[in-house]
Amino acid sequence: MYAKVLGWDVSNLLVTSQNLLSSDPSGDNLRQEIGVQIVHNNFARIFRERFVAAKDFS
């Protein structure tokens, strides 16, 4: 399992195991995927800045 991250403004970030554009979750097994939405002032902006800085470091 690996995480997918989606931020849509400076304060909202979704971290999930679901393939956001290609998944069709089955109604038979609702616990196949997990996700957490983080809503906090500037959290998504800070996450993105640190992610870019970590990528540029290597």
PDBQT receptor file of N, H, CA, C and O in Angstrom, charges set to zero:
ATOM      1  N   MET A   1       0.838  -1.172   0.000  1.00  0.00    +0.000 N 
ATOM      2  CA  MET A   1       0.000   0.000   0.000  1.00  0.00    +0.000 C 
ATOM      3  C   MET A   1       0.885   1.239   0.000  1.00  0.00    +0.000 C 
ATOM      4  O   MET A   1       1.882   1.300   0.720  1.00  0.00    +0.000 OA
ATOM      5  N   TYR A   2       0.527   2.188  -0.784  1.00  0.00    +0.000 N 
ATOM      6  H   TYR A   2      -0.283   2.138  -1.368  1.00  0.00    +0.000 HD
ATOM      7  CA  TYR A   2       1.208   3.473  -0.771  1.00  0.00    +0.000 C 
ATOM      8  C   TYR A   2       0.156   4.573  -0.868  1.00  0.00    +0.000 C 
ATOM      9  O   TYR A   2      -0.958   4.351  -1.342  1.00  0.00    +0.000 OA
ATOM     10  N   ALA A   3       0.527   5.736  -0.421  1.00  0.00    +0.000 N 
ATOM     11  H   ALA A   3       1.432   5.917  -0.037  1.00  0.00    +0.000 HD
ATOM     12  CA  ALA A   3      -0.447   6.821  -0.293  1.00  0.00    +0.000 C 
ATOM     13  C   ALA A   3      -0.500   7.678  -1.541  1.00  0.00    +0.000 C 
ATOM     14  O   ALA A   3       0.497   7.867  -2.237  1.00  0.00    +0.000 OA
ATOM     15  N   LYS A   4      -1.672   8.182  -1.801  1.00  0.00    +0.000 N 
ATOM     16  H   LYS A   4      -2.482   8.028  -1.236  1.00  0.00    +0.000 HD
ATOM     17  CA  LYS A   4      -1.892   9.210  -2.811  1.00  0.00    +0.000 C 
ATOM     18  C   LYS A   4      -2.296  10.462  -2.055  1.00  0.00    +0.000 C 
ATOM     19  O   LYS A   4      -3.013  10.380  -1.058  1.00  0.00    +0.000 OA
ATOM     20  N   VAL A   5      -1.846  11.614  -2.516  1.00  0.00    +0.000 N 
ATOM     21  H   VAL A   5      -1.264  11.680  -3.326  1.00  0.00    +0.000 HD
ATOM     22  CA  VAL A   5      -2.108  12.866  -1.818  1.00  0.00    +0.000 C 
ATOM     23  C   VAL A   5      -2.765  13.835  -2.790  1.00  0.00    +0.000 C 
ATOM     24  O   VAL A   5      -2.330  13.983  -3.932  1.00  0.00    +0.000 OA
ATOM     25  N   LEU A   6      -3.824  14.494  -2.317  1.00  0.00    +0.000 N 
ATOM     26  H   LEU A   6      -4.178  14.373  -1.390  1.00  0.00    +0.000 HD
ATOM     27  CA  LEU A   6      -4.527  15.481  -3.116  1.00  0.00    +0.000 C 
ATOM     28  C   LEU A   6      -4.788  16.704  -2.247  1.00  0.00    +0.000 C 
ATOM     29  O   LEU A   6      -5.424  16.606  -1.198  1.00  0.00    +0.000 OA
ATOM     30  N   GLY A   7      -4.294  17.849  -2.688  1.00  0.00    +0.000 N 
ATOM     31  H   GLY A   7      -3.777  17.928  -3.540  1.00  0.00    +0.000 HD
ATOM     32  CA  GLY A   7      -4.571  19.112  -2.010  1.00  0.00    +0.000 C 
ATOM     33  C   GLY A   7      -5.320  20.012  -2.966  1.00  0.00    +0.000 C 
ATOM     34  O   GLY A   7      -4.911  20.153  -4.119  1.00  0.00    +0.000 OA
ATOM     35  N   TRP A   8      -6.405  20.626  -2.523  1.00  0.00    +0.000 N 
ATOM     36  H   TRP A   8      -6.737  20.511  -1.587  1.00  0.00    +0.000 HD
ATOM     37  CA  TRP A   8      -7.185  21.459  -3.444  1.00  0.00    +0.000 C 
ATOM     38  C   TRP A   8      -7.240  22.931  -3.056  1.00  0.00    +0.000 C 
ATOM     39  O   TRP A   8      -7.814  23.742  -3.783  1.00  0.00    +0.000 OA
ATOM     40  N   ASP A   9      -6.668  23.274  -1.953  1.00  0.00    +0.000 N 
ATOM     41  H   ASP A   9      -6.201  22.616  -1.362  1.00  0.00    +0.000 HD
ATOM     42  CA  ASP A   9      -6.450  24.681  -1.622  1.00  0.00    +0.000 C 
ATOM     43  C   ASP A   9      -5.341  24.707  -0.572  1.00  0.00    +0.000 C 
ATOM     44  O   ASP A   9      -4.672  23.693  -0.374  1.00  0.00    +0.000 OA
ATOM     45  N   VAL A  10      -5.133  25.807   0.091  1.00  0.00    +0.000 N 
ATOM     46  H   VAL A  10      -5.677  26.631  -0.069  1.00  0.00    +0.000 HD
ATOM     47  CA  VAL A  10      -4.003  25.891   1.028  1.00  0.00    +0.000 C 
ATOM     48  C   VAL A  10      -4.257  25.159   2.335  1.00  0.00    +0.000 C 
ATOM     49  O   VAL A  10      -3.319  24.935   3.100  1.00  0.00    +0.000 OA
ATOM     50  N   SER A  11      -5.501  24.780   2.612  1.00  0.00    +0.000 N 
ATOM     51  H   SER A  11      -6.263  24.962   1.991  1.00  0.00    +0.000 HD
ATOM     52  CA  SER A  11      -5.826  24.205   3.914  1.00  0.00    +0.000 C 
ATOM     53  C   SER A  11      -6.394  22.794   3.876  1.00  0.00    +0.000 C 
ATOM     54  O   SER A  11      -6.584  22.204   4.939  1.00  0.00    +0.000 OA
ATOM     55  N   ASN A  12      -6.672  22.226   2.721  1.00  0.00    +0.000 N 
ATOM     56  H   ASN A  12      -6.518  22.706   1.857  1.00  0.00    +0.000 HD
ATOM     57  CA  ASN A  12      -7.287  20.898   2.618  1.00  0.00    +0.000 C 
ATOM     58  C   ASN A  12      -6.357  19.922   1.921  1.00  0.00    +0.000 C 
ATOM     59  O   ASN A  12      -5.862  20.179   0.824  1.00  0.00    +0.000 OA
ATOM     60  N   LEU A  13      -6.133  18.797   2.583  1.00  0.00    +0.000 N 
ATOM     61  H   LEU A  13      -6.535  18.588   3.474  1.00  0.00    +0.000 HD
ATOM     62  CA  LEU A  13      -5.265  17.757   2.034  1.00  0.00    +0.000 C 
ATOM     63  C   LEU A  13      -5.917  16.403   2.280  1.00  0.00    +0.000 C 
ATOM     64  O   LEU A  13      -6.380  16.126   3.386  1.00  0.00    +0.000 OA
ATOM     65  N   LEU A  14      -5.953  15.569   1.262  1.00  0.00    +0.000 N 
ATOM     66  H   LEU A  14      -5.577  15.794   0.364  1.00  0.00    +0.000 HD
ATOM     67  CA  LEU A  14      -6.478  14.214   1.381  1.00  0.00    +0.000 C 
ATOM     68  C   LEU A  14      -5.327  13.244   1.176  1.00  0.00    +0.000 C 
ATOM     69  O   LEU A  14      -4.608  13.330   0.181  1.00  0.00    +0.000 OA
ATOM     70  N   VAL A  15      -5.153  12.325   2.112  1.00  0.00    +0.000 N 
ATOM     71  H   VAL A  15      -5.737  12.256   2.921  1.00  0.00    +0.000 HD
ATOM     72  CA  VAL A  15      -4.161  11.261   2.011  1.00  0.00    +0.000 C 
ATOM     73  C   VAL A  15      -4.952   9.962   1.989  1.00  0.00    +0.000 C 
ATOM     74  O   VAL A  15      -5.691   9.669   2.930  1.00  0.00    +0.000 OA
ATOM     75  N   THR A  16      -4.805   9.182   0.926  1.00  0.00    +0.000 N 
ATOM     76  H   THR A  16      -4.205   9.419   0.163  1.00  0.00    +0.000 HD
ATOM     77  CA  THR A  16      -5.635   7.996   0.755  1.00  0.00    +0.000 C 
ATOM     78  C   THR A  16      -4.868   6.883   0.050  1.00  0.00    +0.000 C 
ATOM     79  O   THR A  16      -3.851   7.124  -0.599  1.00  0.00    +0.000 OA
ATOM     80  N   SER A  17      -5.373   5.668   0.190  1.00  0.00    +0.000 N 
ATOM     81  H   SER A  17      -6.199   5.472   0.718  1.00  0.00    +0.000 HD
ATOM     82  CA  SER A  17      -4.812   4.539  -0.552  1.00  0.00    +0.000 C 
ATOM     83  C   SER A  17      -5.572   4.314  -1.855  1.00  0.00    +0.000 C 
ATOM     84  O   SER A  17      -5.144   3.512  -2.686  1.00  0.00    +0.000 OA
ATOM     85  N   GLN A  18      -6.686   5.007  -2.046  1.00  0.00    +0.000 N 
ATOM     86  H   GLN A  18      -7.034   5.658  -1.372  1.00  0.00    +0.000 HD
ATOM     87  CA  GLN A  18      -7.531   4.807  -3.223  1.00  0.00    +0.000 C 
ATOM     88  C   GLN A  18      -6.941   5.480  -4.454  1.00  0.00    +0.000 C 
ATOM     89  O   GLN A  18      -6.470   6.615  -4.388  1.00  0.00    +0.000 OA
ATOM     90  N   ASN A  19      -6.970   4.768  -5.580  1.00  0.00    +0.000 N 
ATOM     91  H   ASN A  19      -7.352   3.846  -5.634  1.00  0.00    +0.000 HD
ATOM     92  CA  ASN A  19      -6.609   5.367  -6.865  1.00  0.00    +0.000 C 
ATOM     93  C   ASN A  19      -7.771   6.267  -7.279  1.00  0.00    +0.000 C 
ATOM     94  O   ASN A  19      -8.815   5.785  -7.718  1.00  0.00    +0.000 OA
ATOM     95  N   LEU A  20      -7.582   7.554  -7.139  1.00  0.00    +0.000 N 
ATOM     96  H   LEU A  20      -6.733   7.945  -6.783  1.00  0.00    +0.000 HD
ATOM     97  CA  LEU A  20      -8.691   8.494  -7.210  1.00  0.00    +0.000 C 
ATOM     98  C   LEU A  20      -9.406   8.519  -8.558  1.00  0.00    +0.000 C 
ATOM     99  O   LEU A  20     -10.624   8.689  -8.588  1.00  0.00    +0.000 OA
ATOM    100  N   LEU A  21      -8.707   8.358  -9.655  1.00  0.00    +0.000 N 
ATOM    101  H   LEU A  21      -7.716   8.220  -9.631  1.00  0.00    +0.000 HD
ATOM    102  CA  LEU A  21      -9.340   8.475 -10.961  1.00  0.00    +0.000 C 
ATOM    103  C   LEU A  21      -9.660   7.134 -11.618  1.00  0.00    +0.000 C 
ATOM    104  O   LEU A  21     -10.321   7.100 -12.655  1.00  0.00    +0.000 OA
ATOM    105  N   SER A  22      -9.201   6.030 -11.030  1.00  0.00    +0.000 N 
ATOM    106  H   SER A  22      -8.663   6.058 -10.187  1.00  0.00    +0.000 HD
ATOM    107  CA  SER A  22      -9.425   4.747 -11.694  1.00  0.00    +0.000 C 
ATOM    108  C   SER A  22     -10.103   3.722 -10.800  1.00  0.00    +0.000 C 
ATOM    109  O   SER A  22     -10.245   2.566 -11.197  1.00  0.00    +0.000 OA
ATOM    110  N   SER A  23     -10.517   4.106  -9.624  1.00  0.00    +0.000 N 
ATOM    111  H   SER A  23     -10.401   5.046  -9.301  1.00  0.00    +0.000 HD
ATOM    112  CA  SER A  23     -11.097   3.151  -8.698  1.00  0.00    +0.000 C 
ATOM    113  C   SER A  23     -12.616   3.158  -8.784  1.00  0.00    +0.000 C 
ATOM    114  O   SER A  23     -13.248   4.205  -8.924  1.00  0.00    +0.000 OA
ATOM    115  N   ASP A  24     -13.178   1.971  -8.698  1.00  0.00    +0.000 N 
ATOM    116  H   ASP A  24     -12.665   1.120  -8.585  1.00  0.00    +0.000 HD
ATOM    117  CA  ASP A  24     -14.618   1.810  -8.618  1.00  0.00    +0.000 C 
ATOM    118  C   ASP A  24     -14.891   0.906  -7.423  1.00  0.00    +0.000 C 
ATOM    119  O   ASP A  24     -15.005  -0.310  -7.580  1.00  0.00    +0.000 OA
ATOM    120  N   PRO A  25     -14.998   1.495  -6.219  1.00  0.00    +0.000 N 
ATOM    121  CA  PRO A  25     -15.122   0.669  -5.020  1.00  0.00    +0.000 C 
ATOM    122  C   PRO A  25     -16.370  -0.201  -5.040  1.00  0.00    +0.000 C 
ATOM    123  O   PRO A  25     -17.460   0.257  -5.383  1.00  0.00    +0.000 OA
ATOM    124  N   SER A  26     -16.195  -1.432  -4.676  1.00  0.00    +0.000 N 
ATOM    125  H   SER A  26     -15.310  -1.804  -4.397  1.00  0.00    +0.000 HD
ATOM    126  CA  SER A  26     -17.289  -2.389  -4.640  1.00  0.00    +0.000 C 
ATOM    127  C   SER A  26     -18.155  -2.148  -3.414  1.00  0.00    +0.000 C 
ATOM    128  O   SER A  26     -17.640  -1.839  -2.340  1.00  0.00    +0.000 OA
ATOM    129  N   GLY A  27     -19.442  -2.286  -3.563  1.00  0.00    +0.000 N 
ATOM    130  H   GLY A  27     -19.861  -2.537  -4.435  1.00  0.00    +0.000 HD
ATOM    131  CA  GLY A  27     -20.356  -2.179  -2.434  1.00  0.00    +0.000 C 
ATOM    132  C   GLY A  27     -20.295  -3.390  -1.530  1.00  0.00    +0.000 C 
ATOM    133  O   GLY A  27     -20.776  -3.347  -0.398  1.00  0.00    +0.000 OA
ATOM    134  N   ASP A  28     -19.694  -4.496  -2.028  1.00  0.00    +0.000 N 
ATOM    135  H   ASP A  28     -19.303  -4.531  -2.948  1.00  0.00    +0.000 HD
ATOM    136  CA  ASP A  28     -19.599  -5.725  -1.241  1.00  0.00    +0.000 C 
ATOM    137  C   ASP A  28     -18.535  -5.645  -0.154  1.00  0.00    +0.000 C 
ATOM    138  O   ASP A  28     -18.676  -6.269   0.898  1.00  0.00    +0.000 OA
ATOM    139  N   ASN A  29     -17.475  -4.884  -0.396  1.00  0.00    +0.000 N 
ATOM    140  H   ASN A  29     -17.361  -4.377  -1.250  1.00  0.00    +0.000 HD
ATOM    141  CA  ASN A  29     -16.376  -4.797   0.565  1.00  0.00    +0.000 C 
ATOM    142  C   ASN A  29     -15.965  -3.338   0.703  1.00  0.00    +0.000 C 
ATOM    143  O   ASN A  29     -15.063  -2.869   0.009  1.00  0.00    +0.000 OA
ATOM    144  N   LEU A  30     -16.631  -2.628   1.603  1.00  0.00    +0.000 N 
ATOM    145  H   LEU A  30     -17.363  -3.009   2.167  1.00  0.00    +0.000 HD
ATOM    146  CA  LEU A  30     -16.422  -1.187   1.745  1.00  0.00    +0.000 C 
ATOM    147  C   LEU A  30     -15.111  -0.829   2.425  1.00  0.00    +0.000 C 
ATOM    148  O   LEU A  30     -14.720   0.337   2.398  1.00  0.00    +0.000 OA
ATOM    149  N   ARG A  31     -14.420  -1.780   3.031  1.00  0.00    +0.000 N 
ATOM    150  H   ARG A  31     -14.738  -2.728   3.053  1.00  0.00    +0.000 HD
ATOM    151  CA  ARG A  31     -13.203  -1.477   3.783  1.00  0.00    +0.000 C 
ATOM    152  C   ARG A  31     -11.937  -1.844   3.009  1.00  0.00    +0.000 C 
ATOM    153  O   ARG A  31     -10.957  -2.289   3.608  1.00  0.00    +0.000 OA
ATOM    154  N   GLN A  32     -11.945  -1.666   1.705  1.00  0.00    +0.000 N 
ATOM    155  H   GLN A  32     -12.741  -1.304   1.219  1.00  0.00    +0.000 HD
ATOM    156  CA  GLN A  32     -10.770  -1.952   0.889  1.00  0.00    +0.000 C 
ATOM    157  C   GLN A  32      -9.792  -0.788   0.862  1.00  0.00    +0.000 C 
ATOM    158  O   GLN A  32      -8.597  -0.994   0.651  1.00  0.00    +0.000 OA
ATOM    159  N   GLU A  33     -10.267   0.405   1.066  1.00  0.00    +0.000 N 
ATOM    160  H   GLU A  33     -11.238   0.572   1.238  1.00  0.00    +0.000 HD
ATOM    161  CA  GLU A  33      -9.438   1.602   0.972  1.00  0.00    +0.000 C 
ATOM    162  C   GLU A  33      -9.566   2.414   2.255  1.00  0.00    +0.000 C 
ATOM    163  O   GLU A  33     -10.536   2.283   3.002  1.00  0.00    +0.000 OA
ATOM    164  N   ILE A  34      -8.561   3.256   2.491  1.00  0.00    +0.000 N 
ATOM    165  H   ILE A  34      -7.773   3.363   1.885  1.00  0.00    +0.000 HD
ATOM    166  CA  ILE A  34      -8.589   4.129   3.661  1.00  0.00    +0.000 C 
ATOM    167  C   ILE A  34      -8.133   5.519   3.241  1.00  0.00    +0.000 C 
ATOM    168  O   ILE A  34      -7.302   5.664   2.344  1.00  0.00    +0.000 OA
ATOM    169  N   GLY A  35      -8.670   6.520   3.879  1.00  0.00    +0.000 N 
ATOM    170  H   GLY A  35      -9.345   6.403   4.607  1.00  0.00    +0.000 HD
ATOM    171  CA  GLY A  35      -8.277   7.887   3.563  1.00  0.00    +0.000 C 
ATOM    172  C   GLY A  35      -8.511   8.807   4.741  1.00  0.00    +0.000 C 
ATOM    173  O   GLY A  35      -9.369   8.554   5.587  1.00  0.00    +0.000 OA
ATOM    174  N   VAL A  36      -7.737   9.878   4.785  1.00  0.00    +0.000 N 
ATOM    175  H   VAL A  36      -7.040  10.084   4.098  1.00  0.00    +0.000 HD
ATOM    176  CA  VAL A  36      -7.852  10.868   5.852  1.00  0.00    +0.000 C 
ATOM    177  C   VAL A  36      -7.820  12.245   5.202  1.00  0.00    +0.000 C 
ATOM    178  O   VAL A  36      -6.932  12.543   4.403  1.00  0.00    +0.000 OA
ATOM    179  N   GLN A  37      -8.793  13.081   5.551  1.00  0.00    +0.000 N 
ATOM    180  H   GLN A  37      -9.513  12.839   6.201  1.00  0.00    +0.000 HD
ATOM    181  CA  GLN A  37      -8.786  14.476   5.110  1.00  0.00    +0.000 C 
ATOM    182  C   GLN A  37      -8.266  15.313   6.267  1.00  0.00    +0.000 C 
ATOM    183  O   GLN A  37      -8.751  15.211   7.394  1.00  0.00    +0.000 OA
ATOM    184  N   ILE A  38      -7.274  16.142   5.972  1.00  0.00    +0.000 N 
ATOM    185  H   ILE A  38      -6.881  16.225   5.056  1.00  0.00    +0.000 HD
ATOM    186  CA  ILE A  38      -6.707  17.043   6.968  1.00  0.00    +0.000 C 
ATOM    187  C   ILE A  38      -7.105  18.457   6.583  1.00  0.00    +0.000 C 
ATOM    188  O   ILE A  38      -6.803  18.920   5.483  1.00  0.00    +0.000 OA
ATOM    189  N   VAL A  39      -7.780  19.136   7.488  1.00  0.00    +0.000 N 
ATOM    190  H   VAL A  39      -8.025  18.761   8.382  1.00  0.00    +0.000 HD
ATOM    191  CA  VAL A  39      -8.207  20.516   7.267  1.00  0.00    +0.000 C 
ATOM    192  C   VAL A  39      -7.570  21.353   8.368  1.00  0.00    +0.000 C 
ATOM    193  O   VAL A  39      -7.931  21.244   9.540  1.00  0.00    +0.000 OA
ATOM    194  N   HIS A  40      -6.630  22.178   7.976  1.00  0.00    +0.000 N 
ATOM    195  H   HIS A  40      -6.337  22.267   7.024  1.00  0.00    +0.000 HD
ATOM    196  CA  HIS A  40      -5.937  23.034   8.933  1.00  0.00    +0.000 C 
ATOM    197  C   HIS A  40      -5.353  24.209   8.163  1.00  0.00    +0.000 C 
ATOM    198  O   HIS A  40      -4.913  24.051   7.025  1.00  0.00    +0.000 OA
ATOM    199  N   ASN A  41      -5.347  25.370   8.770  1.00  0.00    +0.000 N 
ATOM    200  H   ASN A  41      -5.705  25.499   9.695  1.00  0.00    +0.000 HD
ATOM    201  CA  ASN A  41      -4.884  26.585   8.119  1.00  0.00    +0.000 C 
ATOM    202  C   ASN A  41      -3.484  26.416   7.522  1.00  0.00    +0.000 C 
ATOM    203  O   ASN A  41      -2.522  26.193   8.256  1.00  0.00    +0.000 OA
ATOM    204  N   ASN A  42      -3.370  26.520   6.214  1.00  0.00    +0.000 N 
ATOM    205  H   ASN A  42      -4.152  26.702   5.618  1.00  0.00    +0.000 HD
ATOM    206  CA  ASN A  42      -2.111  26.450   5.451  1.00  0.00    +0.000 C 
ATOM    207  C   ASN A  42      -1.435  25.089   5.449  1.00  0.00    +0.000 C 
ATOM    208  O   ASN A  42      -0.295  24.988   4.995  1.00  0.00    +0.000 OA
ATOM    209  N   PHE A  43      -2.080  24.045   5.932  1.00  0.00    +0.000 N 
ATOM    210  H   PHE A  43      -3.006  24.127   6.301  1.00  0.00    +0.000 HD
ATOM    211  CA  PHE A  43      -1.445  22.732   6.000  1.00  0.00    +0.000 C 
ATOM    212  C   PHE A  43      -1.062  22.202   4.623  1.00  0.00    +0.000 C 
ATOM    213  O   PHE A  43       0.052  21.713   4.439  1.00  0.00    +0.000 OA
ATOM    214  N   ALA A  44      -1.973  22.294   3.653  1.00  0.00    +0.000 N 
ATOM    215  H   ALA A  44      -2.878  22.692   3.803  1.00  0.00    +0.000 HD
ATOM    216  CA  ALA A  44      -1.690  21.776   2.314  1.00  0.00    +0.000 C 
ATOM    217  C   ALA A  44      -0.558  22.559   1.651  1.00  0.00    +0.000 C 
ATOM    218  O   ALA A  44       0.277  21.979   0.956  1.00  0.00    +0.000 OA
ATOM    219  N   ARG A  45      -0.531  23.854   1.861  1.00  0.00    +0.000 N 
ATOM    220  H   ARG A  45      -1.209  24.325   2.425  1.00  0.00    +0.000 HD
ATOM    221  CA  ARG A  45       0.547  24.676   1.298  1.00  0.00    +0.000 C 
ATOM    222  C   ARG A  45       1.900  24.273   1.892  1.00  0.00    +0.000 C 
ATOM    223  O   ARG A  45       2.875  24.114   1.157  1.00  0.00    +0.000 OA
ATOM    224  N   ILE A  46       1.962  24.109   3.192  1.00  0.00    +0.000 N 
ATOM    225  H   ILE A  46       1.170  24.238   3.789  1.00  0.00    +0.000 HD
ATOM    226  CA  ILE A  46       3.212  23.716   3.861  1.00  0.00    +0.000 C 
ATOM    227  C   ILE A  46       3.643  22.322   3.411  1.00  0.00    +0.000 C 
ATOM    228  O   ILE A  46       4.824  22.092   3.151  1.00  0.00    +0.000 OA
ATOM    229  N   PHE A  47       2.686  21.387   3.318  1.00  0.00    +0.000 N 
ATOM    230  H   PHE A  47       1.727  21.575   3.529  1.00  0.00    +0.000 HD
ATOM    231  CA  PHE A  47       3.003  20.035   2.849  1.00  0.00    +0.000 C 
ATOM    232  C   PHE A  47       3.623  20.074   1.456  1.00  0.00    +0.000 C 
ATOM    233  O   PHE A  47       4.642  19.433   1.200  1.00  0.00    +0.000 OA
ATOM    234  N   ARG A  48       2.994  20.834   0.560  1.00  0.00    +0.000 N 
ATOM    235  H   ARG A  48       2.166  21.355   0.768  1.00  0.00    +0.000 HD
ATOM    236  CA  ARG A  48       3.505  20.916  -0.814  1.00  0.00    +0.000 C 
ATOM    237  C   ARG A  48       4.902  21.519  -0.852  1.00  0.00    +0.000 C 
ATOM    238  O   ARG A  48       5.767  21.016  -1.569  1.00  0.00    +0.000 OA
ATOM    239  N   GLU A  49       5.137  22.577  -0.102  1.00  0.00    +0.000 N 
ATOM    240  H   GLU A  49       4.434  22.985   0.481  1.00  0.00    +0.000 HD
ATOM    241  CA  GLU A  49       6.463  23.206  -0.081  1.00  0.00    +0.000 C 
ATOM    242  C   GLU A  49       7.526  22.233   0.424  1.00  0.00    +0.000 C 
ATOM    243  O   GLU A  49       8.620  22.164  -0.138  1.00  0.00    +0.000 OA
ATOM    244  N   ARG A  50       7.216  21.493   1.462  1.00  0.00    +0.000 N 
ATOM    245  H   ARG A  50       6.328  21.549   1.918  1.00  0.00    +0.000 HD
ATOM    246  CA  ARG A  50       8.178  20.529   2.011  1.00  0.00    +0.000 C 
ATOM    247  C   ARG A  50       8.386  19.339   1.077  1.00  0.00    +0.000 C 
ATOM    248  O   ARG A  50       9.491  18.804   0.984  1.00  0.00    +0.000 OA
ATOM    249  N   PHE A  51       7.329  18.931   0.392  1.00  0.00    +0.000 N 
ATOM    250  H   PHE A  51       6.432  19.367   0.468  1.00  0.00    +0.000 HD
ATOM    251  CA  PHE A  51       7.435  17.831  -0.573  1.00  0.00    +0.000 C 
ATOM    252  C   PHE A  51       8.362  18.235  -1.726  1.00  0.00    +0.000 C 
ATOM    253  O   PHE A  51       9.248  17.472  -2.113  1.00  0.00    +0.000 OA
ATOM    254  N   VAL A  52       8.158  19.411  -2.259  1.00  0.00    +0.000 N 
ATOM    255  H   VAL A  52       7.439  20.031  -1.945  1.00  0.00    +0.000 HD
ATOM    256  CA  VAL A  52       8.997  19.913  -3.359  1.00  0.00    +0.000 C 
ATOM    257  C   VAL A  52      10.453  20.061  -2.882  1.00  0.00    +0.000 C 
ATOM    258  O   VAL A  52      11.380  19.710  -3.612  1.00  0.00    +0.000 OA
ATOM    259  N   ALA A  53      10.652  20.573  -1.675  1.00  0.00    +0.000 N 
ATOM    260  H   ALA A  53       9.899  20.858  -1.082  1.00  0.00    +0.000 HD
ATOM    261  CA  ALA A  53      12.006  20.734  -1.141  1.00  0.00    +0.000 C 
ATOM    262  C   ALA A  53      12.687  19.377  -0.966  1.00  0.00    +0.000 C 
ATOM    263  O   ALA A  53      13.883  19.256  -1.233  1.00  0.00    +0.000 OA
ATOM    264  N   ALA A  54      11.961  18.366  -0.528  1.00  0.00    +0.000 N 
ATOM    265  H   ALA A  54      10.990  18.464  -0.311  1.00  0.00    +0.000 HD
ATOM    266  CA  ALA A  54      12.522  17.023  -0.351  1.00  0.00    +0.000 C 
ATOM    267  C   ALA A  54      12.880  16.409  -1.700  1.00  0.00    +0.000 C 
ATOM    268  O   ALA A  54      13.906  15.740  -1.825  1.00  0.00    +0.000 OA
ATOM    269  N   LYS A  55      12.046  16.629  -2.703  1.00  0.00    +0.000 N 
ATOM    270  H   LYS A  55      11.213  17.172  -2.602  1.00  0.00    +0.000 HD
ATOM    271  CA  LYS A  55      12.317  16.117  -4.047  1.00  0.00    +0.000 C 
ATOM    272  C   LYS A  55      13.560  16.777  -4.634  1.00  0.00    +0.000 C 
ATOM    273  O   LYS A  55      14.393  16.106  -5.243  1.00  0.00    +0.000 OA
ATOM    274  N   ASP A  56      13.685  18.074  -4.456  1.00  0.00    +0.000 N 
ATOM    275  H   ASP A  56      13.008  18.620  -3.962  1.00  0.00    +0.000 HD
ATOM    276  CA  ASP A  56      14.828  18.813  -4.987  1.00  0.00    +0.000 C 
ATOM    277  C   ASP A  56      16.127  18.469  -4.258  1.00  0.00    +0.000 C 
ATOM    278  O   ASP A  56      17.213  18.624  -4.817  1.00  0.00    +0.000 OA
ATOM    279  N   PHE A  57      16.019  18.004  -3.017  1.00  0.00    +0.000 N 
ATOM    280  H   PHE A  57      15.137  17.879  -2.563  1.00  0.00    +0.000 HD
ATOM    281  CA  PHE A  57      17.198  17.677  -2.224  1.00  0.00    +0.000 C 
ATOM    282  C   PHE A  57      17.964  16.500  -2.816  1.00  0.00    +0.000 C 
ATOM    283  O   PHE A  57      19.194  16.496  -2.833  1.00  0.00    +0.000 OA
ATOM    284  N   SER A  58      17.226  15.497  -3.304  1.00  0.00    +0.000 N 
ATOM    285  H   SER A  58      16.226  15.499  -3.290  1.00  0.00    +0.000 HD
ATOM    286  CA  SER A  58      17.874  14.291  -3.846  1.00  0.00    +0.000 C 
ATOM    287  C   SER A  58      18.262  14.549  -5.275  1.00  0.00    +0.000 C 
ATOM    288  O   SER A  58      18.823  13.671  -5.930  1.00  0.00    +0.000 OA
TER     289      SER A  58
